[in-house]
Amino acid sequence: MDRRLTRKTILALGIVLAGAEITLYFIILVFDSELALKILSMIGACHVGGRLAFIGTGFEFGFKAFPLIIIIITYNTIYLLLVYSLFVFLSEKVLKCRIIASLHQKVQSSKKIRSNWNLFSIAIFIWIPLPMTGATVGSLIAYFEGYDDHEILMVAIPSMWFGVVTWTLAFDRMYQILRNLNSGKTLIVTLVLLVAPIIYNLIRKNSKNN
């Protein structure tokens, strides 16, 4: 199958699902504006602090584990499809430039790619909920490693789903324990999940500058 056709299909699927998701969100906004604002806040937390912040914010807003898993999986899957396909299209445009294409080929040939990043290690990378990990970053690493779209998505999506389920259930248990001890401690944990990635990125930038 032509890779470009596959990527167009991925992008089209992402756009259709994103349209359905936005439509559903506006329906929720009309009938339950408070719930809609909570979901929007959770998505914002995800882009600031990552998956754990998404999970923590959801529990802080009173969501149960199962609906929270559905919300996170739905949003992250659509986001992955859109970002991955758009990035590939744009990178292909850039690689048409002769100089950039030559540099890209040299980088690819100089790295012993498959020995450094096999699909299993990429799956683990996606599952681990640390700053700058996750399905989107993992899929782009796999793309630069030379894997095709089918291989990338067949690893990225299940790994991401498995990570969402396992970490949501783990945090559900942890939040239950914290609430039994002191209900205010869950808010502290959620704030830490939001702030920690920002601090981590600032430390990385300062270390690179130094």
Secondary structure, 3 states (H helix, E strand, C coil): CCHHHHHHHHHHHHHHHHHHHHHHHHHHHHHCHHHHHHHHHHHHHHHHHCHHHHHHHHHHCCCCHHHHHHHHHHHHHHHHHHHHHHHHHHHHHHCCCHHHHHHHHHHHHHCCHHHHCCHHHHHHHHHCCCCCCCHHHHHHHHHHCCCCHHHHHHHHHHHHHHHHHHHHHHHHHHHHHHHHHCCHHHHHHHHHHHHHHHHHHHHHHHHHHC
